[in-house]
Each structure stands twice: as C-alpha cells, then as structure tokens.
Amino acid sequence: MKYKWMPALAAITLLISVLLIMSFSCVSTAGPVPETANLALNKPVITSSNENEELSGPNAVDGDIKTRWSSEFNDPQSIIVDLQGTYTIKQVVLRWETACGKDYSIQVSMNGDNWQTVKEVKEGWKTDYAVSFPPVGARYVKLEGMERATNWGYSLYEMEIYQTDIEPETTPRLSIKPTPKPEYSDINYSIKKTREVILTSEKGDKLAKKENIAFKEGQASGTVVLVRPDITKQTIDGIGSSFTESAAFVLAHLSKAKRKSVMEALYGKKGAAYTLTRTHIGACDFSVKGKYSYDDVEDDAALEHFSLQPDREGFSKSEYPGIKDESYDLLPMIKDALAINKDIKIIASPWTAPKWMKKPNKWYQVGQTGGGILLPEHYDTYARYLSKYIAACKSEGINIWGITPVNEPMGNYGQWESMHLSEQVETNLVKKYIGPQFEKDGFKDVRIIIYDQNRESLENWASSILSDEECAKYVYGSAVHWYADTVKVFEKELEKTHQLFPDKTIINTEACIDNLGCPAPGGCSDPEGFTETDFFKNDGFWWNNKASDWGYAVSWARKADHPLYAAVHRYARDIIEGLNFWMTGWIDWNAVLDKNGGPNHVKNYCGAPVMIDTETEDIYYTPVYYVLAQFSRLIRPGDKVLQVNVFKEGLDKDAIHACAVMSDKGEVKVALLNTTKDPIDFKLQIGTQYADINIEANAVQTILVPITR
C-alpha cells in the first residue's frame, strides 16, 4: 500500500530555557513558560498564550490543557496533543534541545481516556528522532515517559505528527499478531538416533564429538526442547565474520604458511566454513590510519579518480617493521577467502561518503552530528560511487552480494568515520538514486539492505522506509547490530518488524566485544571492571562474566542493560534467539585482530574470534571462534529455520536456549546453549519421539538428527 507523507502537526515550538542537568540521569528544573505554541494539521494554526501563571512548571507547552506537558515531576511525565479530528497517523518526529538517554512511549486514543501504545522507544544520544509505526487512527497523541521525569525529562522544542492517505479507523488498531504457541505434533518421523553431537564447553571441549543418542516413542515432560519440522520459517543466508583492513594488517605479520592456516580455519570446510561475511567501503575505525575513500579528489562529481588502490597497496616494512608480506591488504585477504570458498557472500558497508560529498567537509568530528550529512547535490554522486565500488570489486574477481547505504546512519557521535542519514533521506536515496543506479549498471541482483544499526530502532526505520512501496521494491531486508544491550536480543522488535514486512529479511551485520581493554571514561563507577585484562590466551575470560561494553557502570546508561557478561553466552544467545525471531544471517565483526584487539586508528579496541601476537606470531583461537565455527558448520545457507519451544521446568529463563534448522536433505539440526555452571538434563522432542540428552555446564551443543518426512 502506498502512503503519502504529509506534515500533520508542525512546530509545537517550546522555547524552554532550562536544559537538563545530567548526573546519573537527565534532570529537569523549573523554568519560564514558553511564549507560544503552534498546532496544525492541514488546518489553521492554533496559537496559545502563556498568560496562565499556573503553568509555571517545567516543560509546559502552552495555555491549553489538551496540549501541555505535565508541570510536575510526576510519574509518568507526559504530553497530550489533541488533533482536533480523527486522522490515520504513522510517524511522530521529535526534536530535543539536548541529547541524552530517553525511554518513552507513543500512545494514541480516540476519546482521550482509553490509550493504546503504538511504539515504545529506548533510544539515547539523539536530538532529532523520527518514531514510525504501523498506520493507526487517532484523535489524541500522547508522548509518555517510561521512567520518572528525573530520568527522562528533556527540553523538547518541536513535535510533528504525520498522517497517511488511508481512511481512519474507528478504533486504534495495529497489524501485529501474537505468535501462536505450537502444540506437540502427532507426526512420526521414524527417528532412530542422532547422527552427530558436537560440544564446546568451558571444561575444554572444542568442537568435540560426543556419543550419539537414541530416540524413543512418547511425549516428553519436564525440561523439553520441542522442535517442529512441520513448521518452517525463514531461509538462512549464512553465518560468518568480517574482512577489515585491520584484520589484513594483522595477517600481514604472519608467515605465508601461518596466514594460510588462519584463513583455512576461518573459511575452509574443516574450519569455521563461514558463508556470510562483511567488509567496509572506504575507511572505518578498524582501518590502520583511517580517513580515506576511493575518491579523495575534491569535487570529483564525475568520479574520474575512483580507485580501490587503498585496499591493495599493502603496508611498508619501513613503517611497520613486523610486516612479513608488504603486499598483503584487504583485497588480497578477501581473494584468499574466495579461493578457499568461492561461494562466500559479502555484504559491503560504507562508514561514510568521501568527505567532500558531506557537510561539513570532514571525515568526522566529535559531537552529536559529528559524522556530517550527505549533501543533497551529491545523492546521485554517492549512488554512482557505490555502484562503481561494486563494478571495481567485480573486476577484481570479487562479487558483492549485498550493500547497505551507510553503516550506523544514526551516528556514533563523531568518534570515527561516519555519516548521518534520517529514515526519510535513506528512503529517498534508495528509491530515487541507489536502486535505479544499480539497475542501470547491471547490479540489480546486489541486495540493498537498509538501516545497519542497533536493534531497538529497527521497527521505526523499517516501518518508515519499507512502507514506501517505491523504495521497498529495491530492498532485500534490514541490517542490525547488537550494541544497545549486552543481554537483550530485542525479540519484540524483530518479531514486529517481520510481521509488518514478512517478505524482507533481517541480518545481524555487526557484533563484537566493544571497548575491549579500553580505559574507563569519567563517570564510570567501576573503572577496573570496565577495562578488561587477561583475555589473550585465557579461555576463562571468554566463558565467564568478565567482558564489559561501552555502557558498563557509566552514569549515562541504564545499569540493567549493560552488566558484565560472558562473551560466549552473548554470542550463542544472540545467534540462537536471533534465528528464532526471523534473522536470516548473523555476521561477527573483525575475523582477526591483534592481541590487544586492534589496530584501530581511534583506539576503539574490540574482541575477535582469532587474536594474534604480531611480534611472536602466536595465534589464539578464542572460545568465540569455536562457538561461531560450531554454528557456521551446523547452520548453512538454504536451511529452513524451524519453530522451537523450550519448556524450562524449574530453570532460570536464561539457563538454556535452543534453535533448530532443517536442511533440504531432511536433517534436523539443533543448537543449544547452557549458561549455568551445572549440567542440564532435557528431552529433545521431535514429532512423536524424544531423546534424553544432557548438556554439560557452560557449554554450546549442536545435534544433527536425520528424519523421514
């Protein structure tokens, strides 16, 4: 269905003079009432005065009680807007005076009494934010904080509401349906026993083969992993890790024999056998020096100077004495992988356009909009730049499988190369420039994958972009990252997005242990815990709660979202539950880094499956490598994800996780994670049969079961 964007509520302008004071949270203080507020929906502007002295509290919008912030530090703090009529709306745009973490909901009502939440937003570090949701009928719109005002209050100065050309509903309605809970199946699959049981554990098992287990007739009880081969879901694209300049730089420090062994371990059939990978277009933080693109000649709109030379020029021994192969670089690394497995799929993501296409003309600068924005006069230039990249790679024997318009379009505060895009700009770019350009140049089969940032905002972006049919026809799916929370998988956001757009995929394109060993920032209550140590060649670090992330113990992030965590648990849990909630692929960040988690030209060190001492050539295959290898070997492109339910009798909800896929040859493949320090006995139920299985403490287990369909 085609929607027509129309500004419905423009410029509820709050001239609030009080900014929030941030200590452990964002705090509002009382200030003067704004002079005016404008309210319009394709109607004359309604203006309210500030003559009512009773409206002296913080965040008071105007003199109309229907369009006013709560004037006390009440719980919850809210603003209600009366649209003066019934409209079908699909987006609320909010603009804040300052940026901080915020948790709020968008609610709608027909009568002002009965409210329905259409969107919950947990998004920080933004001043402008567009909240999109499925079209819904409403007269009243409420913005309500989900935390106390002292944690949520802001200097909001503008709020816009957008409608569609759909006739309004008589009552608010969302097109989200709960996933039905499947019952036990009465199908007999004639299972005799498992074909293979593989275990990786804290105790020391690494892709270890265990004894096969017989199945028997009956309906299991107790702790049960229920697999339904008769309920198939999405098709797998693959699992893997990423090619980066930093990874190539580290590999250039190895002898050819050792480098080959690492590449075989990553991409070979006897190794991890990765099938889905990612690389960066131009510089990213995991570049050795950064600040480059493939056309750094100012104002070269014709792209006459475009070249992949930065990815093939190698590293000089005179500058880096430890280098063993001066010719080794990102392109040679990708070619080595393709020589091992020619079917590897590559998703390419630019961190930024060449800086001369942006405003300001800089790679990045620290600050809220530090990546800059793409100039409208270069939308076409940028589309041709991406198409030239695909063509140049093809001439090198490298086929790009998919591309994202930009990595992290919501920005990273200018900490490294970046470029800001709004949902509206990305929609415009894809439907008017990138999509048509790819078709024109013969790259229609290169998949365009939108978004490419943290999952908590996936539904907003997907709803905004994919609701535009002219744009959606070019889009394969959405790319997501995991950095918003170290425990949550954001199942609700994944489920809602899939139900809204079931023909579009969801792929995790980046995940890693971020800020590995980095110094704690100011405002951190546990600097020692923030700065990890003793992670190189120490498996215990990876299996236990020793890793932190950017939000651990800092005043600007919620403690519950960023605890210390076990790296293996985070990886395995995220893959398992991600597949359960419609992901078709999962990609780790750097495949290889040095023993410190670098190099990184802005010192944003991170973990990697393989870490190498570049001075001694000592290679460490971390437990994360073995877990990723176990999943990659098990879950192959073309497999169908199956419906799985886990009944955890007497167990903590995080104790055990399970997912399953089925190959086209009729083999059920189950992946399990035990996060506890004790073995867990459970029943694996498939159809009318089950097997009694034990998974060791702190372990990842995969099971292959041949079935007769």
N, C-alpha and C positions, 0 to 999 in steps of 0.2 A: 504494500500500500504506500502510495506516495504522499508525503507530508509537505505542507507549505509553511516555511518558517515565517512567523510574523511577530514582531515585538508586541507583547501584550501589556506588560506593565513596565514602563520605562521610568527610570530615575526616581525611585523613592530616595531622595537625597537627604542624608543625615549629616549635618555639619557638626559632628561630635568633636569636641575639643579635648576629650580625655582619652588618651591611649592607655592600653593595658600595661600593668606592671608585672613583669614575669619573674617569678622566683621559682617555686616548684610548680607553678601553673600560671595561667594568664589571669590577671586580676583587674576588674573594672572598678573605677572610683567615680563618685558622683560628679556631674558637670552640668553646664548650662543646656537648656532645651534648644534643639535646632530651630532655626528661624522658619523654614518652610519644608514641606514635603510634597512631592508630586505623585499623583496616582492616575494612571491612564491605561485603558485597554481599548484602543481604537475609538476612544471617546474623548470628550473634552477633559483636560487636565483638572483634577480636583486638588485644590490647594488648601492646606490647613494652616492656621496661625499658631503661634506659640504663646498666646495670651493667657492660657490657663496655667496659673502659677503652681497648681497641684502637680503638674507634670514636671517635677524638678529632679526626678531620679535619672540614673544613667541610662543611656540608650533609648530615651523617649523619642518616638519618631515625630509625632505631631499632636494636634489637639483633638483628634478623632480617636475615640477608644477602640474603634474597629481596626485601626492601623497603627498600633502602638506597641513598642517594646514593654515588657514588664519593667516597672520602675523600681523594683526592689531586687535584692539578691535572693530571689526565691528559687525554688527547685520544682519544676524546671523553669528556666528563663525562656521566654518565647516572644514571637511577634506574629500577629494575625493580620492578614490582608483580606479585605472584602473586595472582590472583583466587581461588585455591583451588577452581577448577572452570572449565568451559568456558561462556562466555556470548557472545551476539551483542551487540556494543557499537557505539555510534555517536557518542559525544562524550566528550571529556575536558575538564574545567573546571579551570583552574589559577589560583591566587591567589598573588601575589608581595608581598613586604613593600615593595618599591620598584620603580619603573619605569625601564626603560632598553631600548635596542635588544637584541633577542634573536633568535637563529637556532637552531631545534631541530626535531627530527622526533619524531613519534609512531609507534612501531613495535609490532607485535603478533606473538605467537608461540603455537603450541600446546604446544611442548616446551621452550621456554626456550633453544633452540640456534639454530633457524632463524627468522630475523626477516624481516618484511615491513613496509616503510614504508607507512603509510596516509595520512600527512599530513606535509608539510614546512611549517613556519611561519616566516615572516620578518616579524616584527611588533614594533614598538617602542612605547615611551611608553604602556604599559598596566600596571596592576597586576592586573586581572582579565581573564581571557581564556578563551573557550569555543572549543575546537577540534573541529569537526564533520567527519565523514567518512562515506562510504557504510557501511552496516552490515556488520560483519565479525566472524567468530568468533575468539575468543582466550581463552587462559588467562592469558598473561603480557602486560603492557603496559609498554613502555619509553619513557621521555622521554629523548632523547639530544641533546646539543648538537652543532651542525654546525660550530662553531668551537671554538677552545681555551677552556678554562674561564675564562681571563682575559678573554675577550671575551663570555662567555655566562653565567657563573655568576650566580646570583640567590638571594635569600632567599625561596625558595618555602615557603609555610606551609600550603597546602592543595591537595589534588588530588582531584577527584571524577570517577568514571567512570560513564557512563550506558549502560544496556542497552535493547534493544527487546524486543518480544514475538515476534520471529522465532526460529525454531528455529536453533540454532548450526550453522555449517558445520563439517565435519570438518577443513577446512584454511582458512586465511585466504584471502579472495577479494575482489577489487574489481571493480566492473562497468565498468571503464574499458578501452576497446578502442583500440588504436592506429589512427590514420587511415591507410587504405591509400594507398600511393603509386600514383597512376594512371599508366597507360602511354599511349603515343601512340595517338590514335584513328584508326580507318580510315574515318571519315566524311568525305565530300567536301561542303563547304558552298558550293561554286561561288562563291568569293570572287574578285572582280576586283581591287579596290583599296580602300584606306581611304577613308572619306568625309570624315574630318576629323582633323587632327593639330594639337594645341594645345600651346604651350610657354611655361613661365615659368622664367626662369633668372637666375643671378647676373649674367650678362653684360648683362642688361637687358630680356630678353623678358618681356612681361606679357600673358598670355593671347593670345600671338601665333599666328596661323595659319601653319602650315608646309605645304610641298608634300605632296600625297598620294602614297602608296607602293603599288606593285603587288604582288600575291601571285603565287606560283608553286607548282607541284606539287613534293612531295618531303618527306622527313623531315630536319629541320634538325639540325645538330650544333654543338658549341661552346657559346657562351653563348646559352641558349634560354629564352624565356618561353613556357611551354606552357599554353594556355588550353583548357579542356574545356567547350564549350557543352552537351555531353550530361550533364554532372554539375552539377546546380543545387543550391544550398544555401539559405541563409536569404533572406527577403524584406526589402528595405530599407524603413525607416521615414523616413529623411531625414538631412540634414546641415545644420548651421547654427550660430548663435551666440545669445547670451542678452540678454534685456532686464533691466536693473538700474536702480535709482534713480540710481546714479552716471552711467550712460550717458545717461539722460534729462536729468540736470543739465547734462552737457557739451553736449548738443544744444540745451538752452535758451539757451545762449550764442551760438547762430548765428542769422543772419537766417533767415526762413522759407524763402527760396529755397535757401540753402545746406543747411539742415536737410533739405529735401525731396530734394536731390541725394544726400545721405548715405544717407537711407532708401531711395531708389531703388537706390543702389549695393549696399545690403545685401540688399534683399528683392525688387527688380524683376527681370524676366526678362532685361534687358540687364546686370544687375549680378550679384551672387553668387547671387541667386534662392534664398535659404535656405528650407528647407522644415520643419526641425525645430528648435525653439527651447526656451529655458528661462527661467523667471523665479522670483523669490523670493517667498514668502508672509510678509509682515512684514519686519522689518529683517534685514539681513545685513551683512557687513563692507563690501560695496560699496553702502552707504547713506551719505548725506551726513552725517547725525548719528547714525543708528542708534538702538537701544533703543526700538523701538516694535512694536506688533502692531495687529491690527484690533479689539481689545477690551482696553483697558488699564484698565478699571474693575475694581478688586479684587473677587474672589469673585463675579463676574457669571456664575455657572454656567448661567444661562438664556440667556446671550449676547444680552441685550436691547440692549446698546450696540455690537454688532458693526457696523463700517463700513469701507469701503475709502477713506475720506477721506484717510488719509496718502498714498495713491498718486495722488491727483488734486489736492492742494492747491497744488502748484507751489512756486516759490521767489521770495522777495521781492527786488526790486532794492535796497531799503534795506539788506538784509543782504548781498546779493551783487550789487554794482554792475554786474558784467559781464553779468548776465542780460538777454537780449533779449525773452524771452517768459515772463512771470511765471506763466502758466497751464500751462506745459509740465511734465509729470511722467511717471511710469512708465505710468499708464493711457493717457494720450494717445500715448505712444510705441508701445505695443502696438497701439492703434487705428490709428495711422498705418501700421504694418506690415501689418495686416489689410486696410486699404484698398488697399494695393498688391497683396497676395496673400491672399485670403480663406481659402485652404486651409492656411495655416501651422499646424503642430501645436505646441502649447505644453505643456511639462511644468513643473509648479509644485512648488517645494520649500520647506518651512518650515525656517529655520535653528533655530527654537525655538518652543515654545508660548508664549503670554503668560506672563510671569514668575510670575504668581500661581497658575498651574497646576503650578509646579515646586517642588522642594526642592533648594537654598534658593530663596527668592523673589527671585531676581536674574536679570538678563539673562545675565551671565557674570561670572566672577572668575578671575584667573589661577591655574592649578593643575591637578592631574591630572584631577579631575572638575569642572572649572570651569564647565561648561555646566549642571550640575544634572541632576536626573532628573524625569520626569513622575510626579506623584503618582497612585497607583492610583485614588483617588477622582475623578480628572479624566480617566481614559481615555475615558469616554463624552463628557465635555465637549469633549475635544480632537477626537474624531471628528466631533462636530457642528460644531466650529469649522472644520475642513477642508471639510465639506460646505457650510457657509454661505459659505465663500470661493468655491467653485465656483458656487453659486447667484448670489452677488453679481456675479461676473465675467460670468455669462450675462446678467444684467440690463443689463450694460454693452455687450453685443454681443460678448463675448469667450468663446469656448468653450475650456475647459481639456481638453486631450487626455489628459494623464496627470498623476499626482501621486506624489510619494514621501513616506513617513511623516515623514521628517526628513532633512535634509542631514547627512552625516557623523555617523552615530549613535555611532561610537566616540570622537568628541570631537576638539577641537583645542586642548586644554589651557587652555580659557577665554580664548583670545586675542581672541575676538569672540563674537557671539551663537551659542549652540549648545545642544544638549540631548542627553544620553546615553541611548541605548536599547541593551539587550542583544538578542541574537537571540531569546531567549525572550520578552522584552517586545514586540518588534516582531511576532513571530508572534501573540501574544495580541491585540495592538492590531488587526492586520489581520483576523483571523478572527472576533473577537468584537465589534469596535466599528466600525472604519473600513469594512470590506467590507459588513457589514449596513446601516450607516448610509447608505452611498452607494446601495445597492439601495432602501432605504426612501424616499430622497429623489429617486429617479428618475435617479441618476447611475451606473447600472450600467455604462455604456459608458466611463466615465472610468477609464483604466487605472491600476491600482495597481502601482507599480514599487518593489521593495524595495532595501534596502542603501544605495546612494548614497555610497560612499566608495572608497578605494583598492583596486586590483585584487588585491593579494596576499592579501586575506582574503575574496575573493568566494566561493570554493568553500566555506569554512566557513559563511558566512552563508546561501548558497543551500541547502546541504545541511541546515542546521538548520531553516530556515523552510519550504522547499518540500517537505521530507519529510513535513510535516504536511498531509494532503490537505484538511482543512477550511480551512486557510489558503491553500493553493496554488490552490484554485478561484477565489480573488479576485485572484490575482497575474498580471500580464502578463509580467513579467520582472524583471531586476536592473539597477540603475544603478551605474556605476563611474566613478572618477576616475583620473587618471594620476600623481599626485604622489609615489608611493612610489619612483620611479626615473626618471631622465631619459633612459635608453636602452631599458630593457626594456619590452616590451608585455605581459608576463605571459601569453604564449600558452598555457602549460600550464594555468594556472588557468582561462582562458577555455575551452579545449578540454574539460577535465574537467567544468566546470560545464554546458557544452552537452550532453555525453554523458549526464550524470546527469539533466538536465531538458531534453530536446530541444524540447519544446513551449513553452519560455519564452525570451523574448528577452534580449539583453544590449545596453544602450545606454550609451555614454560620455556622461555628463551634464555633465561639467565638466573643462576643461583650459585652462591658460594659462601664461605665463611668470610664475611667482610671485616675490615679493620683488624686483621689478624696481627697481634703483637703491637698494634699502634698505641702511642701514648694516650692516656685518658684526657679528655677535654676538661676545661673548667666546668664546675657544676656537677662533676661526677662524684657520687658518694662512696664508690668502691674502685679507686684507680687501679689497685692491684688485680682485682678480678677483671677489670676492663682490658688490661694489657696482658694478653695470653703469653705464656712462656712454655718451653719444653714441649714443643709439638713436633719437632723434626725427629723421626725415628723413635717415636714414643706412641705406640698404639693406644695406651691407656687414655691419652688426651682425647682421642677421637671417639672413644666409646663412652665417655663419662661427661658430666656437666662441667666442662672446662672452657667451652667456647663462649664468647660474648659477641654482640653486634654493636652497631652504631648507637643504639638506643639503650644500652645496658646502664642502669644506675645513674642516668642523667636526668636533670630537672625538667627537660622539655619533652620527655617521652613517658608513656604510661608503663609503670613497672611490670604489670602483668603481661604486657605484650613483648617484653624484651628481657626475659630471665637468662641466666647462664643455661647452656644446653649442650647436649651430646651431638656432635656433628653427624655421626652415623644415624642416630634417631631422626634428626631433622631431614636428612636426605631421603631415607627409606620411607618415613611417614609421608613426606611431601609427594613422592612419586606414587605410592600406593593410593593415597586418598585423592590425589590429583587425577589419576586414571578412573577412580570410582566416580568422580564428578566431571567427566567429559573431556579431560585433556587427551589429545591425540599424540602428543610428543613432549619430551622433557629433556632440556639441554642444560648441562652444567656450564660454568664459566670457564676460565683458563684450564686447558687439559694438563699443562705443565707449568710450574713456576720454580723459582729457586728456593733454597731452604728457609728464607725469610718471608716468602710469599710475594716476591717481586720478580723482575724490576717493575716499578710503577713510577712514572715521572712526577706524580704528585704525592708519592708515598702512601697510597691507598692500598696497603698490602692485604692480600687475601689468601685463603687456603686453596689448594688444588689437589686433584687425585694423585698426581705424581709430583714430588718435590725433590729437587736435585741440588746438591752442594757443587756449585760450579768450580770450586777450587780443587776438590778431590775427585769429582765425577761420581760421587756416591749417590745412588738413586734410591729414593724411598717411595715405595708403593704404599700409600696410606690405606687405612681401612676403608675410606670412602672410595678409593679405586676399586677394591674388591666388591663392595656393595653395588657400585654402578656397573661393574662388569657382570655381576650376577643378574641384575635386572636387564641389562642390554642383551645378554645371551638368551634370556628367557622370553622377553617381550620384543617381537620382531615386527617390522613393517608388514601391514596386511592382516595382522592378527585382529580379532574382534574382542573388545572388552566385554566381559560377562557381568551380569548382576550378581553381587555378592552381599550377603548379610552376615554379620558377626554377632553372635549372642554370647555375651561375656558374663557368664554366671559367676557372681562373686568377685569379679575382677574390676580394677580401675578402668575407666573408659579409655585411657591411653595405653593400657597394658599390652594389647595385641591389635595389630592392624593387618588387613588382608585384602588383596585384589586378585582378579583372575582374568586371563585372556584365553582365546581358543584359536588355534591355527586352522588354516584351510584343510589340513590333513586330519582334523578331528581329534586334536590333542588338547586337553585342558591343562593350562599352566597357571599355577597358583604361587603368589608371592606373599610372604608373611614377615612381620616384624614383632619381636618380643622386646619391649623396652625395660622389662623388670630384671631384677637380679636373681630371679628364680626360674627354673624350667616351667613350662606351661603344657599341661596335657589338654588336648582338644580333639574334637571329632571333625573330620573333613567329610561333609555330606554332599554327594553329587547324585541327584536323582533319588532312587530308592535305596542307594547303598552309601555306606560310610566306612571310614578307616580311623582307627585310633592312632593318633600321632602326638609326638612330643617335640616341642621346640625348645632348645636349650636356652639358658639365661642369656640375656643381652645378645641377641642373635638375629640374623636375617636368614630365612629359609625359603627355598624355592622347590616346588614339587611339580613334576610332569606326570599326567595321568592320561593314558590312551583310553578313549571311549568309543563305543559303537553307536553311531547315530541312525 
